[in-house]
Amino acid sequence: MSTVAVRTSPRRKGAGLGLLAWLAGIVFFLPIAWMALTSFHSEADAATNPPSFGAALTLDGYREFFGTGGGASPWPALVNSTVASVASTALVLLLALPAAYALSIRRVRKWTDVLFFFLSTKMLPVVAGLLPIYLFAKNTHLLDNIWLLVILYTSMNLPIAVWMMQSFLAEVPVAVIEAARVDGARLPTILTRVVAPIALPGIAATALICFIFSWNELLFARVLTGVVAETAPVFLTGFITSQGLFLAKVCAASLVISLPVLAAGFAAQDKLVQGLSLGAVK
């Protein structure tokens, strides 16, 4: 009897952990589901308390968000967010890959101190650097310029990208790199044809996180942009006016603006899991 109990205990424990994971997933998913449902309600039904689950569904919130009712079009803001997020993520990967290679495979002296320095730059409150950056942008005539946001997002995400990719590249077999050197491969070839394919899950995870951080950034975009370089989060805040909070319209806008991040996460979920667990098992 004791033997049977020992064998069934891990199964019960696994089932309990699985149930707990499902409950946690449902809890995290409920706000998104509630936001999606509210976006298909009219403003009158969305403002009822308690909420009306069986209210009629409508696309009025989406029509108003996309400007069919005479409002501002969201497409320029969505394009600006896409340009800033994709361009900054590409620059981060381009700069972080050789830096992580120098800190993991061809380690420089005191590489742990270098990693700590990179991470310490994230400890500075973002608002502390807002005024100097604003004055710099004003004096250099870069206010309301999308490329200023690209530079800022690159500098903000580069430390965490180097930190993550250093642990990923540490798993690359040194023997493979040595074999490539024996065959006459130079450093750019080693990085692009040897290191990058092996560490692709980690690179994908880093890229996704940098993309999410850039897409969701609001403070710098709110202060440093106006009309030309307005991003999607800044455009979203424009729905909260002195006339009141239009809940259905805000939920529709929030869902549309969240879709690129959700789609990218869903498309890269296997690479994300592999990448985040790449440096966990030695």
C-alpha positions in Angstrom: 0.0 0.0 0.0 2.8 2.4 0.8 4.4 1.8 -2.6 1.1 2.7 -4.4 0.9 5.9 -2.3 4.4 6.9 -3.2 3.7 6.4 -6.9 0.4 8.3 -7.0 1.6 11.2 -4.9 3.7 12.9 -7.7 0.8 12.5 -10.0 -1.6 14.2 -7.6 1.0 16.9 -7.0 1.4 17.5 -10.7 -2.4 17.6 -11.2 -2.6 20.2 -8.4 0.1 22.3 -9.9 -1.5 22.1 -13.3 -4.9 23.2 -11.8 -3.2 26.1 -10.0 -1.5 27.1 -13.3 -4.9 27.1 -15.1 -6.5 29.2 -12.4 -3.6 31.7 -12.5 -4.0 31.9 -16.3 -7.7 32.5 -16.0 -7.2 35.2 -13.5 -4.7 37.0 -15.8 -6.9 36.5 -18.8 -10.1 37.8 -17.2 -9.3 41.5 -17.5 -8.5 41.1 -21.2 -11.7 39.1 -21.8 -13.7 41.8 -19.9 -12.0 44.6 -21.9 -12.9 42.8 -25.2 -16.5 42.2 -24.2 -16.9 45.8 -23.1 -15.5 47.1 -26.4 -18.5 45.5 -28.2 -21.1 47.3 -26.0 -22.6 50.6 -26.4 -21.5 53.4 -24.1 -24.8 53.2 -22.2 -24.4 49.5 -21.6 -20.7 49.7 -20.8 -21.4 52.3 -18.1 -24.1 50.2 -16.2 -23.4 49.1 -12.7 -23.5 46.2 -12.1 -22.3 45.3 -15.6 -24.7 43.9 -18.2 -23.4 40.6 -19.5 -26.3 40.1 -22.0 -26.2 43.6 -23.5 -26.5 43.9 -27.3 -23.2 43.8 -29.2 -22.2 46.7 -31.5 -19.1 47.9 -33.4 -19.7 51.6 -32.6 -16.6 51.7 -30.3 -14.4 50.5 -33.1 -15.9 52.8 -35.6 -15.3 55.8 -33.4 -11.7 54.6 -32.7 -10.9 54.3 -36.4 -12.3 57.8 -37.1 -15.3 56.8 -39.2 -17.4 59.2 -37.1 -15.2 62.2 -37.9 -12.6 61.8 -35.2 -8.8 61.6 -35.5 -7.4 58.6 -37.4 -5.3 56.2 -35.3 -3.2 55.0 -38.3 -0.4 57.6 -38.0 0.1 56.8 -34.3 0.1 53.0 -35.0 2.7 53.5 -37.8 4.9 55.6 -35.5 4.7 53.0 -32.7 5.6 50.3 -35.3 8.5 52.2 -36.6 9.9 53.1 -33.2 9.5 49.6 -31.8 10.8 47.6 -34.7 13.7 50.0 -35.5 14.8 50.2 -31.9 14.6 46.4 -31.4 16.6 45.8 -34.5 19.3 48.3 -33.3 19.3 46.7 -29.9 19.9 43.2 -31.3 22.6 44.5 -33.6 24.5 46.1 -30.7 23.7 43.5 -28.0 24.9 40.4 -29.9 28.6 41.4 -30.2 28.5 42.8 -26.6 27.0 39.6 -25.2 29.6 37.6 -27.2 32.4 39.5 -25.6 30.9 39.0 -22.2 30.1 35.3 -22.5 32.3 33.5 -25.0 35.4 35.8 -25.5 35.1 37.2 -22.0 36.7 40.6 -21.3 38.4 41.4 -18.0 36.0 42.0 -15.1 33.1 41.0 -17.2 30.9 40.6 -14.1 31.5 44.3 -13.3 30.5 45.2 -16.8 27.3 43.3 -16.5 26.5 45.0 -13.2 27.2 48.4 -14.7 24.7 47.6 -17.5 22.1 46.5 -15.1 22.7 49.5 -12.8 21.7 51.9 -15.6 18.1 50.5 -15.2 18.0 51.6 -11.6 17.8 55.3 -12.4 14.2 56.5 -12.4 13.1 57.4 -15.9 11.6 60.6 -14.8 15.0 61.8 -13.5 16.4 62.0 -17.0 13.3 63.5 -18.6 14.2 67.2 -18.2 17.8 66.9 -19.6 16.6 64.8 -22.5 13.8 67.3 -23.2 16.3 70.2 -23.2 18.6 68.3 -25.5 15.8 67.5 -27.9 14.6 71.1 -27.9 18.1 72.6 -28.5 18.8 70.1 -31.3 15.3 70.5 -32.9 14.4 66.9 -32.4 11.1 67.4 -30.6 8.2 65.6 -32.2 10.7 63.4 -34.1 10.2 59.6 -34.3 13.9 58.9 -34.7 14.6 60.5 -31.3 12.3 57.9 -29.8 14.2 55.2 -31.7 17.4 56.3 -30.1 15.9 56.6 -26.7 14.2 53.2 -26.8 17.5 51.6 -28.1 19.5 53.1 -25.2 16.8 52.1 -22.7 16.5 48.4 -23.8 20.2 47.8 -24.6 21.3 47.0 -21.0 18.6 44.4 -20.3 19.2 42.9 -23.8 22.9 42.5 -23.2 22.2 41.0 -19.8 19.7 38.5 -21.2 21.7 37.5 -24.3 24.9 37.0 -22.2 23.2 34.1 -20.4 21.9 32.8 -23.7 25.2 32.9 -25.5 27.0 31.3 -22.6 25.2 28.1 -23.6 26.8 28.1 -27.1 29.4 25.3 -27.4 32.9 26.8 -27.6 34.0 23.8 -29.7 31.7 24.9 -32.6 33.2 28.4 -32.6 36.7 27.0 -32.5 35.9 24.8 -35.5 34.6 27.8 -37.4 37.8 29.7 -36.6 39.9 26.8 -37.9 37.9 26.9 -41.1 38.9 30.6 -41.5 35.7 32.3 -40.4 36.0 35.8 -39.1 34.0 37.4 -36.3 31.1 38.7 -38.3 30.7 35.3 -39.9 30.9 33.5 -36.6 28.2 35.8 -35.1 25.8 35.6 -38.0 26.2 32.0 -39.1 27.3 30.1 -36.0 26.3 31.9 -32.8 23.0 33.5 -34.0 21.4 30.2 -35.3 22.3 28.4 -32.1 21.1 31.1 -29.8 18.0 32.0 -31.9 15.4 31.2 -29.2 17.2 33.5 -26.8 17.5 36.2 -29.4 13.8 35.9 -30.2 12.9 36.2 -26.5 15.1 39.3 -26.2 13.6 40.8 -29.3 10.1 40.2 -28.0 10.7 41.8 -24.6 12.4 44.8 -26.2 9.5 45.2 -28.6 7.0 45.1 -25.8 8.9 47.6 -23.7 9.2 50.0 -26.7 5.6 49.6 -27.8 4.2 50.3 -24.3 6.5 53.2 -23.4 4.4 56.3 -22.6 6.4 58.9 -20.6 9.0 59.9 -23.1 6.5 59.7 -26.0 4.0 61.9 -24.1 6.6 64.6 -23.4 8.8 64.5 -26.5 6.2 64.1 -29.2 3.3 66.2 -30.4 1.3 65.5 -33.6 3.9 64.2 -36.1 5.6 61.5 -34.0 2.6 60.7 -31.7 2.6 57.0 -30.7 -0.2 54.6 -30.0 -0.1 54.9 -26.2 -0.2 58.7 -26.4 -3.1 58.5 -28.9 -4.9 56.3 -26.4 -4.6 58.8 -23.6 -6.4 61.3 -25.8 -9.7 59.4 -25.2 -9.7 60.5 -21.6 -11.0 64.1 -21.8 -12.8 66.6 -19.5 -16.1 65.5 -21.1 -15.9 62.1 -19.4 -14.6 58.6 -19.9 -16.1 56.8 -22.8 -15.5 53.2 -21.6 -16.5 51.3 -24.7 -14.4 53.4 -27.0 -11.4 53.2 -24.6 -11.7 49.4 -24.4 -11.9 49.2 -28.2 -8.8 51.4 -28.6 -6.9 49.5 -25.9 -7.7 46.1 -27.5 -6.6 47.3 -31.0 -3.4 48.8 -29.6 -2.6 45.6 -27.6 -3.1 43.3 -30.6 0.4 43.7 -32.1 2.0 42.8 -28.8 -0.4 39.8 -28.2 0.1 38.6 -31.8 3.9 38.9 -31.5 3.8 37.0 -28.2 1.6 34.3 -29.6 3.7 33.9 -32.7 6.9 33.6 -30.8 5.6 31.7 -27.7 7.7 28.6 -28.4 10.9 30.6 -29.0 10.1 32.7 -25.9 9.8 29.6 -23.7 12.9 28.1 -25.1 14.8 31.3 -24.8 13.8 32.1 -21.2 14.7 28.6 -20.1 17.9 28.4 -22.2 20.2 29.6 -19.4 18.3 27.9 -16.6 19.6 24.4 -17.1 23.4 23.8 -16.9 
